[in-house]
């Protein structure tokens, strides 16, 4: 079992970010407190990592979509300028 801080260090994020992700998980997948500290089991750790990967994928898709939009706008603009001779 790991603590929130240990997992945060491993993932390269803040302790607060790990706690936010834990709160976003369904209740049955959240870490349990033991002696006043959240204890991260292997299953909870896997759920946290999966949640974070899903967020990274969505962010990457959104960024790619914006890039494609920009490329299309530039192509349109270039095509319009070709006929302005």
MDAnalysis code that builds the backbone (N, CA, C; Angstrom):
import MDAnalysis as mda
import numpy as np

u = mda.Universe.empty(255, n_residues=85, atom_resindex=np.repeat(np.arange(85), 3), trajectory=True)
u.add_TopologyAttr("name", ["N", "CA", "C"] * 85)
u.add_TopologyAttr("resid", np.arange(1, 86))
u.add_TopologyAttr("resname", ["UNK", "UNK", "UNK", "UNK", "UNK", "UNK", "UNK", "UNK", "UNK", "UNK", "UNK", "UNK", "UNK", "UNK", "UNK", "UNK", "UNK", "UNK", "UNK", "UNK", "UNK", "UNK", "UNK", "UNK", "UNK", "UNK", "UNK", "UNK", "UNK", "UNK", "UNK", "UNK", "UNK", "UNK", "UNK", "UNK", "UNK", "UNK", "UNK", "UNK", "UNK", "UNK", "UNK", "UNK", "UNK", "UNK", "UNK", "UNK", "UNK", "UNK", "UNK", "UNK", "UNK", "UNK", "UNK", "UNK", "UNK", "UNK", "UNK", "UNK", "UNK", "UNK", "UNK", "UNK", "UNK", "UNK", "UNK", "UNK", "UNK", "UNK", "UNK", "UNK", "UNK", "UNK", "UNK", "UNK", "UNK", "UNK", "UNK", "UNK", "UNK", "UNK", "UNK", "UNK", "UNK"])
u.atoms.positions = np.array([
    [0.838, -1.184, 0.000],
    [0.000, 0.000, 0.000],
    [0.879, 1.243, 0.000],
    [0.355, 2.281, -0.632],
    [1.078, 3.542, -0.716],
    [0.251, 4.638, -0.069],
    [0.937, 5.707, 0.255],
    [0.235, 6.900, 0.712],
    [-0.034, 7.775, -0.508],
    [-0.876, 8.772, -0.333],
    [-1.179, 9.716, -1.409],
    [0.106, 10.399, -1.865],
    [0.952, 10.795, -0.934],
    [2.191, 11.482, -1.276],
    [3.123, 10.586, -2.087],
    [3.233, 9.332, -1.706],
    [4.086, 8.401, -2.445],
    [3.606, 8.236, -3.889],
    [2.299, 8.108, -4.072],
    [1.748, 7.969, -5.416],
    [1.940, 9.259, -6.212],
    [1.733, 10.387, -5.566],
    [1.924, 11.675, -6.242],
    [3.366, 11.812, -6.719],
    [4.301, 11.449, -5.876],
    [5.713, 11.509, -6.253],
    [5.992, 10.594, -7.441],
    [5.427, 9.411, -7.418],
    [5.636, 8.449, -8.494],
    [5.062, 8.973, -9.816],
    [3.900, 9.617, -9.758],
    [3.234, 10.099, -10.970],
    [3.729, 11.475, -11.417],
    [4.470, 12.151, -10.545],
    [4.973, 13.474, -10.890],
    [3.899, 14.551, -10.830],
    [2.937, 14.371, -9.942],
    [1.874, 15.359, -9.732],
    [1.835, 15.729, -8.254],
    [0.987, 16.675, -7.930],
    [0.882, 17.087, -6.529],
    [-0.013, 16.121, -5.748],
    [0.144, 16.161, -4.458],
    [-0.700, 15.365, -3.563],
    [-2.163, 15.775, -3.730],
    [-2.371, 17.080, -3.916],
    [-3.733, 17.591, -4.086],
    [-4.375, 17.030, -5.352],
    [-3.585, 16.894, -6.428],
    [-4.137, 16.351, -7.676],
    [-4.578, 14.902, -7.477],
    [-3.783, 14.135, -6.777],
    [-4.156, 12.740, -6.502],
    [-5.445, 12.707, -5.674],
    [-5.556, 13.589, -4.701],
    [-6.770, 13.642, -3.882],
    [-7.983, 14.045, -4.727],
    [-7.790, 14.968, -5.679],
    [-8.892, 15.357, -6.573],
    [-9.363, 14.165, -7.403],
    [-8.410, 13.392, -7.907],
    [-8.759, 12.227, -8.713],
    [-9.493, 11.199, -7.856],
    [-9.017, 10.985, -6.635],
    [-9.693, 10.046, -5.732],
    [-11.140, 10.479, -5.513],
    [-11.359, 11.760, -5.304],
    [-12.715, 12.270, -5.086],
    [-13.591, 12.104, -6.327],
    [-12.967, 12.137, -7.525],
    [-13.716, 12.004, -8.767],
    [-14.094, 10.552, -9.067],
    [-13.408, 9.612, -8.429],
    [-13.722, 8.199, -8.632],
    [-15.046, 7.855, -7.954],
    [-15.736, 6.820, -8.461],
    [-16.948, 6.360, -7.768],
    [-16.608, 5.946, -6.333],
    [-17.548, 6.098, -5.437],
    [-17.323, 5.822, -4.002],
    [-16.691, 4.454, -3.754],
    [-17.152, 3.445, -4.483],
    [-16.635, 2.091, -4.229],
    [-15.182, 1.915, -4.684],
    [-14.666, 2.838, -5.486],
    [-13.286, 2.739, -5.953],
    [-12.340, 3.681, -5.203],
    [-12.869, 4.467, -4.288],
    [-12.040, 5.428, -3.561],
    [-11.191, 4.752, -2.483],
    [-10.070, 5.389, -2.182],
    [-9.181, 4.897, -1.130],
    [-9.863, 5.026, 0.230],
    [-9.524, 4.136, 1.121],
    [-10.070, 4.149, 2.483],
    [-9.040, 4.739, 3.438],
    [-9.545, 5.376, 4.486],
    [-8.644, 5.931, 5.490],
    [-8.264, 4.857, 6.498],
    [-6.997, 4.880, 6.853],
    [-6.492, 3.971, 7.874],
    [-5.569, 4.795, 8.768],
    [-5.917, 4.891, 10.033],
    [-5.157, 5.691, 10.987],
    [-5.028, 7.143, 10.531],
    [-6.130, 7.651, 9.965],
    [-6.167, 9.054, 9.570],
    [-5.517, 9.372, 8.238],
    [-5.034, 8.364, 7.524],
    [-4.386, 8.583, 6.228],
    [-5.057, 7.712, 5.169],
    [-5.169, 8.265, 3.964],
    [-5.684, 7.473, 2.861],
    [-4.627, 6.451, 2.459],
    [-5.035, 5.218, 2.355],
    [-4.132, 4.153, 1.943],
    [-4.498, 3.724, 0.523],
    [-3.530, 3.789, -0.353],
    [-3.758, 3.476, -1.753],
    [-3.408, 2.004, -1.997],
    [-4.433, 1.196, -2.252],
    [-4.193, -0.202, -2.589],
    [-3.788, -0.277, -4.064],
    [-3.343, -1.447, -4.496],
    [-2.953, -1.619, -5.894],
    [-4.130, -1.355, -6.829],
    [-5.331, -1.766, -6.429],
    [-6.516, -1.553, -7.265],
    [-6.861, -0.067, -7.350],
    [-6.808, 0.627, -6.228],
    [-7.093, 2.064, -6.231],
    [-6.050, 2.793, -7.075],
    [-4.793, 2.382, -6.948],
    [-3.723, 2.982, -7.743],
    [-3.998, 2.789, -9.236],
    [-4.415, 1.591, -9.621],
    [-4.727, 1.315, -11.024],
    [-5.891, 2.176, -11.502],
    [-6.908, 2.343, -10.645],
    [-8.063, 3.175, -10.999],
    [-7.660, 4.639, -11.167],
    [-6.789, 5.119, -10.294],
    [-6.314, 6.504, -10.374],
    [-5.529, 6.711, -11.669],
    [-4.628, 5.783, -11.977],
    [-3.825, 5.892, -13.199],
    [-4.712, 5.846, -14.443],
    [-5.715, 4.966, -14.446],
    [-6.632, 4.865, -15.584],
    [-7.401, 6.171, -15.763],
    [-7.853, 6.737, -14.666],
    [-8.597, 8.003, -14.712],
    [-7.716, 9.112, -15.290],
    [-6.465, 9.156, -14.853],
    [-5.555, 10.203, -15.312],
    [-5.192, 10.007, -16.780],
    [-5.026, 8.769, -17.213],
    [-4.737, 8.498, -18.633],
    [-5.903, 8.931, -19.505],
    [-7.110, 8.661, -19.022],
    [-8.299, 9.030, -19.779],
    [-8.351, 10.550, -19.961],
    [-7.998, 11.280, -18.921],
    [-7.966, 12.735, -19.002],
    [-6.895, 13.235, -19.949],
    [-5.737, 12.582, -19.946],
    [-4.650, 12.970, -20.852],
    [-5.038, 12.702, -22.296],
    [-5.723, 11.586, -22.541],
    [-6.159, 11.248, -23.894],
    [-7.170, 12.265, -24.397],
    [-8.106, 12.640, -23.545],
    [-9.107, 13.624, -23.937],
    [-8.442, 14.965, -24.243],
    [-7.470, 15.342, -23.436],
    [-6.756, 16.597, -23.645],
    [-5.993, 16.565, -24.966],
    [-5.340, 15.452, -25.255],
    [-4.581, 15.309, -26.507],
    [-5.516, 15.359, -27.713],
    [-6.685, 14.714, -27.602],
    [-7.653, 14.733, -28.698],
    [-8.171, 16.142, -28.942],
    [-8.418, 16.864, -27.887],
    [-8.899, 18.242, -28.009],
    [-7.833, 19.111, -28.674],
    [-6.585, 18.924, -28.279],
    [-5.488, 19.695, -28.853],
    [-5.318, 19.354, -30.339],
    [-5.425, 18.089, -30.700],
    [-5.319, 17.673, -32.099],
    [-6.455, 18.267, -32.918],
    [-7.625, 18.301, -32.343],
    [-8.781, 18.876, -33.026],
    [-8.565, 20.364, -33.307],
    [-8.020, 21.078, -32.335],
    [-7.734, 22.501, -32.529],
    [-6.675, 22.695, -33.611],
    [-5.673, 21.825, -33.626],
    [-4.614, 21.911, -34.637],
    [-5.192, 21.677, -36.024],
    [-6.054, 20.674, -36.151],
    [-6.682, 20.388, -37.445],
    [-7.536, 21.554, -37.912],
    [-8.257, 22.173, -37.002],
    [-9.075, 23.324, -37.333],
    [-8.206, 24.469, -37.845],
    [-7.098, 24.717, -37.176],
    [-6.181, 25.774, -37.580],
    [-5.609, 25.498, -38.967],
    [-5.201, 24.271, -39.218],
    [-4.664, 23.897, -40.533],
    [-5.714, 24.120, -41.613],
    [-6.940, 23.708, -41.353],
    [-8.011, 23.888, -42.334],
    [-8.296, 25.358, -42.602],
    [-8.283, 26.170, -41.563],
    [-8.499, 27.603, -41.746],
    [-7.380, 28.234, -42.566],
    [-6.153, 27.821, -42.303],
    [-5.024, 28.336, -43.077],
    [-5.114, 27.908, -44.540],
    [-5.517, 26.685, -44.789],
    [-5.683, 26.213, -46.165],
    [-6.755, 27.019, -46.894],
    [-7.875, 27.255, -46.208],
    [-8.953, 28.057, -46.793],
    [-8.471, 29.456, -47.124],
    [-7.767, 30.047, -46.171],
    [-7.262, 31.402, -46.354],
    [-6.295, 31.458, -47.534],
    [-5.406, 30.495, -47.649],
    [-4.458, 30.439, -48.757],
    [-5.172, 30.254, -50.083],
    [-6.203, 29.419, -50.111],
    [-6.958, 29.190, -51.338],
    [-7.667, 30.476, -51.767],
    [-8.218, 31.222, -50.848],
    [-8.877, 32.490, -51.174],
    [-7.882, 33.515, -51.706],
    [-6.698, 33.543, -51.108],
    [-5.688, 34.503, -51.528],
    [-5.133, 34.172, -52.909],
    [-5.169, 32.940, -53.327],
    [-4.683, 32.560, -54.652],
    [-5.546, 33.171, -55.758],
    [-6.802, 33.372, -55.500],
    [-7.727, 33.896, -56.511],
    [-7.829, 35.419, -56.468],
    [-7.079, 36.081, -55.618],
    [-7.132, 37.552, -55.499],
    [-6.110, 38.235, -56.396],
    [-5.612, 37.626, -57.384],
    [-4.565, 38.211, -58.234],
    [-5.100, 39.287, -59.103],
])
